[in-house]
Amino acid sequence: MDEFSVKIDSETDNEIDFDKVDLTNKDKIDSDKAHNSLPITEIEVSPNEKYLVTYSQEDRSIVGWEITNGQLKPESRVDDVDV
């Protein structure tokens, strides 16, 4: 399997053009099926340690999780990611 990484620059304010991605509302994400029950390929923690991001290569999705309140709950999901 090929490896890839993403360098995160905490000094830069990155923006995503949400018109170009399929973003799912957090109320519609089932935390047990965040990646359609497919395996998670990559996990990263934000520099401020408040968020966790999971990536599934099999369903080509990224899910953002808030981890500061003690219980993991998906906050947002992006589908059809080309990596």
Backbone as XML, in Angstrom:
<?xml version="1.0"?>
<chain id="A" units="angstrom">
  <residue number="1" name="MET">
    <atom name="N" x="0.849" y="-1.170" z="0.000"/>
    <atom name="CA" x="0.000" y="0.000" z="0.000"/>
    <atom name="C" x="0.896" y="1.235" z="0.000"/>
  </residue>
  <residue number="2" name="ASP">
    <atom name="N" x="0.564" y="2.205" z="-0.819"/>
    <atom name="CA" x="1.301" y="3.459" z="-0.864"/>
    <atom name="C" x="1.022" y="4.262" z="0.394"/>
  </residue>
  <residue number="3" name="GLU">
    <atom name="N" x="2.067" y="4.973" z="0.854"/>
    <atom name="CA" x="1.892" y="5.843" z="2.008"/>
    <atom name="C" x="1.805" y="7.283" z="1.548"/>
  </residue>
  <residue number="4" name="PHE">
    <atom name="N" x="1.039" y="8.077" z="2.272"/>
    <atom name="CA" x="0.964" y="9.501" z="1.985"/>
    <atom name="C" x="0.836" y="10.242" z="3.309"/>
  </residue>
  <residue number="5" name="SER">
    <atom name="N" x="1.190" y="11.484" z="3.298"/>
    <atom name="CA" x="1.048" y="12.299" z="4.497"/>
    <atom name="C" x="0.678" y="13.712" z="4.091"/>
  </residue>
  <residue number="6" name="VAL">
    <atom name="N" x="0.131" y="14.427" z="5.041"/>
    <atom name="CA" x="-0.266" y="15.810" z="4.814"/>
    <atom name="C" x="0.396" y="16.658" z="5.879"/>
  </residue>
  <residue number="7" name="LYS">
    <atom name="N" x="1.149" y="17.656" z="5.465"/>
    <atom name="CA" x="1.773" y="18.563" z="6.417"/>
    <atom name="C" x="0.754" y="19.638" z="6.786"/>
  </residue>
  <residue number="8" name="ILE">
    <atom name="N" x="0.552" y="19.829" z="8.076"/>
    <atom name="CA" x="-0.404" y="20.818" z="8.557"/>
    <atom name="C" x="0.367" y="21.997" z="9.110"/>
  </residue>
  <residue number="9" name="ASP">
    <atom name="N" x="0.097" y="23.164" z="8.587"/>
    <atom name="CA" x="0.727" y="24.397" z="9.045"/>
    <atom name="C" x="-0.279" y="25.123" z="9.921"/>
  </residue>
  <residue number="10" name="SER">
    <atom name="N" x="-0.039" y="25.119" z="11.226"/>
    <atom name="CA" x="-1.002" y="25.722" z="12.148"/>
    <atom name="C" x="-1.071" y="27.239" z="12.015"/>
  </residue>
  <residue number="11" name="GLU">
    <atom name="N" x="-0.123" y="27.847" z="11.329"/>
    <atom name="CA" x="-0.118" y="29.295" z="11.140"/>
    <atom name="C" x="-0.990" y="29.720" z="9.959"/>
  </residue>
  <residue number="12" name="THR">
    <atom name="N" x="-1.359" y="28.772" z="9.116"/>
    <atom name="CA" x="-2.110" y="29.081" z="7.905"/>
    <atom name="C" x="-3.587" y="28.794" z="8.116"/>
  </residue>
  <residue number="13" name="ASP">
    <atom name="N" x="-4.421" y="29.697" z="7.654"/>
    <atom name="CA" x="-5.865" y="29.488" z="7.710"/>
    <atom name="C" x="-6.298" y="28.905" z="6.372"/>
  </residue>
  <residue number="14" name="ASN">
    <atom name="N" x="-6.462" y="27.587" z="6.330"/>
    <atom name="CA" x="-6.849" y="26.920" z="5.090"/>
    <atom name="C" x="-8.358" y="26.909" z="4.959"/>
  </residue>
  <residue number="15" name="GLU">
    <atom name="N" x="-8.837" y="27.103" z="3.752"/>
    <atom name="CA" x="-10.267" y="27.076" z="3.500"/>
    <atom name="C" x="-10.577" y="26.019" z="2.452"/>
  </residue>
  <residue number="16" name="ILE">
    <atom name="N" x="-11.716" y="25.377" z="2.604"/>
    <atom name="CA" x="-12.184" y="24.387" z="1.645"/>
    <atom name="C" x="-13.360" y="24.984" z="0.903"/>
  </residue>
  <residue number="17" name="ASP">
    <atom name="N" x="-13.359" y="24.849" z="-0.409"/>
    <atom name="CA" x="-14.484" y="25.309" z="-1.213"/>
    <atom name="C" x="-15.566" y="24.235" z="-1.139"/>
  </residue>
  <residue number="18" name="PHE">
    <atom name="N" x="-16.569" y="24.443" z="-0.269"/>
    <atom name="CA" x="-17.579" y="23.426" z="-0.029"/>
    <atom name="C" x="-18.519" y="23.223" z="-1.210"/>
  </residue>
  <residue number="19" name="ASP">
    <atom name="N" x="-18.462" y="24.089" z="-2.210"/>
    <atom name="CA" x="-19.245" y="23.858" z="-3.416"/>
    <atom name="C" x="-18.676" y="22.698" z="-4.220"/>
  </residue>
  <residue number="20" name="LYS">
    <atom name="N" x="-17.419" y="22.343" z="-3.966"/>
    <atom name="CA" x="-16.755" y="21.312" z="-4.754"/>
    <atom name="C" x="-16.708" y="19.960" z="-4.059"/>
  </residue>
  <residue number="21" name="VAL">
    <atom name="N" x="-17.207" y="19.865" z="-2.824"/>
    <atom name="CA" x="-17.201" y="18.600" z="-2.099"/>
    <atom name="C" x="-18.593" y="18.309" z="-1.568"/>
  </residue>
  <residue number="22" name="ASP">
    <atom name="N" x="-18.833" y="17.041" z="-1.272"/>
    <atom name="CA" x="-20.115" y="16.632" z="-0.713"/>
    <atom name="C" x="-19.977" y="16.582" z="0.800"/>
  </residue>
  <residue number="23" name="LEU">
    <atom name="N" x="-20.420" y="17.617" z="1.489"/>
    <atom name="CA" x="-20.309" y="17.708" z="2.938"/>
    <atom name="C" x="-21.625" y="17.278" z="3.566"/>
  </residue>
  <residue number="24" name="THR">
    <atom name="N" x="-21.554" y="16.335" z="4.494"/>
    <atom name="CA" x="-22.740" y="15.798" z="5.141"/>
    <atom name="C" x="-22.934" y="16.456" z="6.502"/>
  </residue>
  <residue number="25" name="ASN">
    <atom name="N" x="-24.161" y="16.806" z="6.829"/>
    <atom name="CA" x="-24.499" y="17.412" z="8.110"/>
    <atom name="C" x="-24.225" y="16.434" z="9.238"/>
  </residue>
  <residue number="26" name="LYS">
    <atom name="N" x="-23.689" y="16.933" z="10.371"/>
    <atom name="CA" x="-23.337" y="16.066" z="11.491"/>
    <atom name="C" x="-24.539" y="15.336" z="12.076"/>
  </residue>
  <residue number="27" name="ASP">
    <atom name="N" x="-25.742" y="15.888" z="11.932"/>
    <atom name="CA" x="-26.927" y="15.227" z="12.467"/>
    <atom name="C" x="-27.287" y="13.970" z="11.683"/>
  </residue>
  <residue number="28" name="LYS">
    <atom name="N" x="-26.773" y="13.840" z="10.481"/>
    <atom name="CA" x="-27.095" y="12.695" z="9.632"/>
    <atom name="C" x="-26.032" y="11.604" z="9.687"/>
  </residue>
  <residue number="29" name="ILE">
    <atom name="N" x="-24.932" y="11.816" z="10.424"/>
    <atom name="CA" x="-23.842" y="10.852" z="10.468"/>
    <atom name="C" x="-24.046" y="9.919" z="11.657"/>
  </residue>
  <residue number="30" name="ASP">
    <atom name="N" x="-24.112" y="8.625" z="11.403"/>
    <atom name="CA" x="-24.185" y="7.619" z="12.454"/>
    <atom name="C" x="-22.751" y="7.303" z="12.870"/>
  </residue>
  <residue number="31" name="SER">
    <atom name="N" x="-22.401" y="7.553" z="14.135"/>
    <atom name="CA" x="-21.013" y="7.377" z="14.568"/>
    <atom name="C" x="-20.527" y="5.943" z="14.427"/>
  </residue>
  <residue number="32" name="ASP">
    <atom name="N" x="-21.429" y="4.967" z="14.437"/>
    <atom name="CA" x="-21.028" y="3.579" z="14.249"/>
    <atom name="C" x="-20.792" y="3.241" z="12.783"/>
  </residue>
  <residue number="33" name="LYS">
    <atom name="N" x="-21.280" y="4.084" z="11.883"/>
    <atom name="CA" x="-21.145" y="3.821" z="10.450"/>
    <atom name="C" x="-20.603" y="5.051" z="9.725"/>
  </residue>
  <residue number="34" name="ALA">
    <atom name="N" x="-19.688" y="5.753" z="10.366"/>
    <atom name="CA" x="-19.183" y="7.006" z="9.806"/>
    <atom name="C" x="-18.539" y="6.822" z="8.438"/>
  </residue>
  <residue number="35" name="HIS">
    <atom name="N" x="-17.934" y="5.670" z="8.204"/>
    <atom name="CA" x="-17.332" y="5.364" z="6.905"/>
    <atom name="C" x="-18.072" y="4.199" z="6.243"/>
  </residue>
  <residue number="36" name="ASN">
    <atom name="N" x="-19.381" y="4.170" z="6.429"/>
    <atom name="CA" x="-20.218" y="3.103" z="5.858"/>
    <atom name="C" x="-19.745" y="1.720" z="6.295"/>
  </residue>
  <residue number="37" name="SER">
    <atom name="N" x="-19.285" y="1.622" z="7.544"/>
    <atom name="CA" x="-18.793" y="0.372" z="8.145"/>
    <atom name="C" x="-17.544" y="-0.173" z="7.462"/>
  </residue>
  <residue number="38" name="LEU">
    <atom name="N" x="-16.852" y="0.647" z="6.701"/>
    <atom name="CA" x="-15.611" y="0.237" z="6.045"/>
    <atom name="C" x="-14.423" y="0.646" z="6.915"/>
  </residue>
  <residue number="39" name="PRO">
    <atom name="N" x="-13.264" y="-0.012" z="6.722"/>
    <atom name="CA" x="-12.106" y="0.260" z="7.576"/>
    <atom name="C" x="-11.575" y="1.687" z="7.455"/>
  </residue>
  <residue number="40" name="ILE">
    <atom name="N" x="-11.019" y="2.180" z="8.553"/>
    <atom name="CA" x="-10.342" y="3.474" z="8.575"/>
    <atom name="C" x="-8.902" y="3.252" z="8.139"/>
  </residue>
  <residue number="41" name="THR">
    <atom name="N" x="-8.446" y="4.053" z="7.181"/>
    <atom name="CA" x="-7.104" y="3.925" z="6.634"/>
    <atom name="C" x="-6.107" y="4.816" z="7.357"/>
  </residue>
  <residue number="42" name="GLU">
    <atom name="N" x="-6.545" y="5.992" z="7.764"/>
    <atom name="CA" x="-5.643" y="6.990" z="8.356"/>
    <atom name="C" x="-6.375" y="7.746" z="9.460"/>
  </residue>
  <residue number="43" name="ILE">
    <atom name="N" x="-5.651" y="8.065" z="10.540"/>
    <atom name="CA" x="-6.190" y="8.865" z="11.638"/>
    <atom name="C" x="-5.187" y="9.967" z="11.951"/>
  </residue>
  <residue number="44" name="GLU">
    <atom name="N" x="-5.672" y="11.184" z="12.112"/>
    <atom name="CA" x="-4.812" y="12.320" z="12.479"/>
    <atom name="C" x="-5.514" y="13.143" z="13.553"/>
  </residue>
  <residue number="45" name="VAL">
    <atom name="N" x="-4.726" y="13.785" z="14.404"/>
    <atom name="CA" x="-5.235" y="14.669" z="15.451"/>
    <atom name="C" x="-4.841" y="16.094" z="15.095"/>
  </residue>
  <residue number="46" name="SER">
    <atom name="N" x="-5.751" y="17.039" z="15.313"/>
    <atom name="CA" x="-5.462" y="18.443" z="15.008"/>
    <atom name="C" x="-4.354" y="18.961" z="15.924"/>
  </residue>
  <residue number="47" name="PRO">
    <atom name="N" x="-3.629" y="19.990" z="15.480"/>
    <atom name="CA" x="-2.548" y="20.540" z="16.301"/>
    <atom name="C" x="-3.010" y="21.008" z="17.686"/>
  </residue>
  <residue number="48" name="ASN">
    <atom name="N" x="-4.247" y="21.470" z="17.800"/>
    <atom name="CA" x="-4.747" y="21.917" z="19.106"/>
    <atom name="C" x="-5.379" y="20.780" z="19.909"/>
  </residue>
  <residue number="49" name="GLU">
    <atom name="N" x="-5.343" y="19.566" z="19.362"/>
    <atom name="CA" x="-5.843" y="18.344" z="20.006"/>
    <atom name="C" x="-7.324" y="18.399" z="20.362"/>
  </residue>
  <residue number="50" name="LYS">
    <atom name="N" x="-8.102" y="19.162" z="19.595"/>
    <atom name="CA" x="-9.546" y="19.247" z="19.822"/>
    <atom name="C" x="-10.336" y="18.410" z="18.826"/>
  </residue>
  <residue number="51" name="TYR">
    <atom name="N" x="-9.704" y="18.029" z="17.717"/>
    <atom name="CA" x="-10.400" y="17.296" z="16.663"/>
    <atom name="C" x="-9.577" y="16.108" z="16.198"/>
  </residue>
  <residue number="52" name="LEU">
    <atom name="N" x="-10.285" y="15.099" z="15.747"/>
    <atom name="CA" x="-9.696" y="13.910" z="15.160"/>
    <atom name="C" x="-10.266" y="13.797" z="13.758"/>
  </residue>
  <residue number="53" name="VAL">
    <atom name="N" x="-9.448" y="13.425" z="12.805"/>
    <atom name="CA" x="-9.906" y="13.251" z="11.432"/>
    <atom name="C" x="-9.595" y="11.822" z="11.020"/>
  </residue>
  <residue number="54" name="THR">
    <atom name="N" x="-10.606" y="11.126" z="10.486"/>
    <atom name="CA" x="-10.394" y="9.769" z="9.992"/>
    <atom name="C" x="-10.635" y="9.744" z="8.489"/>
  </residue>
  <residue number="55" name="TYR">
    <atom name="N" x="-9.866" y="8.896" z="7.812"/>
    <atom name="CA" x="-9.967" y="8.754" z="6.357"/>
    <atom name="C" x="-10.141" y="7.287" z="6.030"/>
  </residue>
  <residue number="56" name="SER">
    <atom name="N" x="-11.081" y="6.975" z="5.157"/>
    <atom name="CA" x="-11.263" y="5.614" z="4.668"/>
    <atom name="C" x="-10.990" y="5.595" z="3.175"/>
  </residue>
  <residue number="57" name="GLN">
    <atom name="N" x="-9.968" y="4.859" z="2.803"/>
    <atom name="CA" x="-9.617" y="4.754" z="1.388"/>
    <atom name="C" x="-10.692" y="3.982" z="0.626"/>
  </residue>
  <residue number="58" name="GLU">
    <atom name="N" x="-11.333" y="3.021" z="1.304"/>
    <atom name="CA" x="-12.318" y="2.183" z="0.621"/>
    <atom name="C" x="-13.587" y="2.935" z="0.238"/>
  </residue>
  <residue number="59" name="ASP">
    <atom name="N" x="-14.068" y="3.847" z="1.091"/>
    <atom name="CA" x="-15.270" y="4.594" z="0.697"/>
    <atom name="C" x="-14.947" y="6.044" z="0.329"/>
  </residue>
  <residue number="60" name="ARG">
    <atom name="N" x="-13.642" y="6.371" z="0.302"/>
    <atom name="CA" x="-13.156" y="7.679" z="-0.143"/>
    <atom name="C" x="-13.815" y="8.817" z="0.634"/>
  </residue>
  <residue number="61" name="SER">
    <atom name="N" x="-13.836" y="8.678" z="1.970"/>
    <atom name="CA" x="-14.450" y="9.723" z="2.792"/>
    <atom name="C" x="-13.513" y="10.160" z="3.914"/>
  </residue>
  <residue number="62" name="ILE">
    <atom name="N" x="-13.720" y="11.393" z="4.349"/>
    <atom name="CA" x="-13.029" y="11.954" z="5.506"/>
    <atom name="C" x="-14.109" y="12.362" z="6.504"/>
  </residue>
  <residue number="63" name="VAL">
    <atom name="N" x="-13.913" y="11.995" z="7.777"/>
    <atom name="CA" x="-14.866" y="12.367" z="8.818"/>
    <atom name="C" x="-14.114" y="13.118" z="9.913"/>
  </residue>
  <residue number="64" name="GLY">
    <atom name="N" x="-14.655" y="14.279" z="10.310"/>
    <atom name="CA" x="-14.082" y="15.061" z="11.399"/>
    <atom name="C" x="-14.843" y="14.795" z="12.686"/>
  </residue>
  <residue number="65" name="TRP">
    <atom name="N" x="-14.103" y="14.591" z="13.778"/>
    <atom name="CA" x="-14.686" y="14.262" z="15.070"/>
    <atom name="C" x="-14.235" y="15.281" z="16.114"/>
  </residue>
  <residue number="66" name="GLU">
    <atom name="N" x="-15.151" y="15.752" z="16.955"/>
    <atom name="CA" x="-14.775" y="16.593" z="18.088"/>
    <atom name="C" x="-14.416" y="15.676" z="19.245"/>
  </residue>
  <residue number="67" name="ILE">
    <atom name="N" x="-13.246" y="15.884" z="19.858"/>
    <atom name="CA" x="-12.797" y="14.977" z="20.916"/>
    <atom name="C" x="-12.653" y="15.668" z="22.270"/>
  </residue>
  <residue number="68" name="THR">
    <atom name="N" x="-13.085" y="16.913" z="22.380"/>
    <atom name="CA" x="-12.894" y="17.649" z="23.629"/>
    <atom name="C" x="-13.961" y="17.373" z="24.678"/>
  </residue>
  <residue number="69" name="ASN">
    <atom name="N" x="-15.120" y="16.889" z="24.279"/>
    <atom name="CA" x="-16.206" y="16.707" z="25.249"/>
    <atom name="C" x="-16.259" y="15.303" z="25.846"/>
  </residue>
  <residue number="70" name="GLY">
    <atom name="N" x="-15.289" y="14.445" z="25.543"/>
    <atom name="CA" x="-15.224" y="13.126" z="26.157"/>
    <atom name="C" x="-15.861" y="12.009" z="25.359"/>
  </residue>
  <residue number="71" name="GLN">
    <atom name="N" x="-16.857" y="12.296" z="24.552"/>
    <atom name="CA" x="-17.497" y="11.274" z="23.732"/>
    <atom name="C" x="-17.313" y="11.647" z="22.270"/>
  </residue>
  <residue number="72" name="LEU">
    <atom name="N" x="-16.787" y="10.702" z="21.498"/>
    <atom name="CA" x="-16.561" y="10.976" z="20.081"/>
    <atom name="C" x="-17.881" y="11.089" z="19.340"/>
  </residue>
  <residue number="73" name="LYS">
    <atom name="N" x="-18.049" y="12.209" z="18.671"/>
    <atom name="CA" x="-19.226" y="12.417" z="17.832"/>
    <atom name="C" x="-18.758" y="13.016" z="16.518"/>
  </residue>
  <residue number="74" name="PRO">
    <atom name="N" x="-19.184" y="12.423" z="15.402"/>
    <atom name="CA" x="-18.770" y="12.987" z="14.114"/>
    <atom name="C" x="-19.368" y="14.368" z="13.904"/>
  </residue>
  <residue number="75" name="GLU">
    <atom name="N" x="-18.544" y="15.298" z="13.447"/>
    <atom name="CA" x="-18.979" y="16.674" z="13.221"/>
    <atom name="C" x="-19.282" y="16.941" z="11.750"/>
  </residue>
  <residue number="76" name="SER">
    <atom name="N" x="-18.483" y="16.376" z="10.862"/>
    <atom name="CA" x="-18.695" y="16.604" z="9.428"/>
    <atom name="C" x="-18.070" y="15.467" z="8.639"/>
  </residue>
  <residue number="77" name="ARG">
    <atom name="N" x="-18.520" y="15.340" z="7.406"/>
    <atom name="CA" x="-18.040" y="14.267" z="6.537"/>
    <atom name="C" x="-17.904" y="14.811" z="5.128"/>
  </residue>
  <residue number="78" name="VAL">
    <atom name="N" x="-16.819" y="14.432" z="4.463"/>
    <atom name="CA" x="-16.597" y="14.791" z="3.071"/>
    <atom name="C" x="-16.481" y="13.496" z="2.286"/>
  </residue>
  <residue number="79" name="ASP">
    <atom name="N" x="-17.279" y="13.355" z="1.232"/>
    <atom name="CA" x="-17.276" y="12.147" z="0.410"/>
    <atom name="C" x="-16.541" y="12.378" z="-0.902"/>
  </residue>
  <residue number="80" name="ASP">
    <atom name="N" x="-16.214" y="11.282" z="-1.570"/>
    <atom name="CA" x="-15.576" y="11.289" z="-2.890"/>
    <atom name="C" x="-14.281" y="12.081" z="-2.900"/>
  </residue>
  <residue number="81" name="VAL">
    <atom name="N" x="-13.417" y="11.782" z="-1.932"/>
    <atom name="CA" x="-12.123" y="12.443" z="-1.814"/>
    <atom name="C" x="-11.137" y="11.775" z="-2.764"/>
  </residue>
  <residue number="82" name="ASP">
    <atom name="N" x="-10.440" y="12.563" z="-3.546"/>
    <atom name="CA" x="-9.380" y="12.048" z="-4.411"/>
    <atom name="C" x="-8.050" y="12.318" z="-3.739"/>
  </residue>
  <residue number="83" name="VAL">
    <atom name="N" x="-7.365" y="11.251" z="-3.340"/>
    <atom name="CA" x="-6.072" y="11.402" z="-2.672"/>
    <atom name="C" x="-4.973" y="10.956" z="-3.601"/>
  </residue>
</chain>
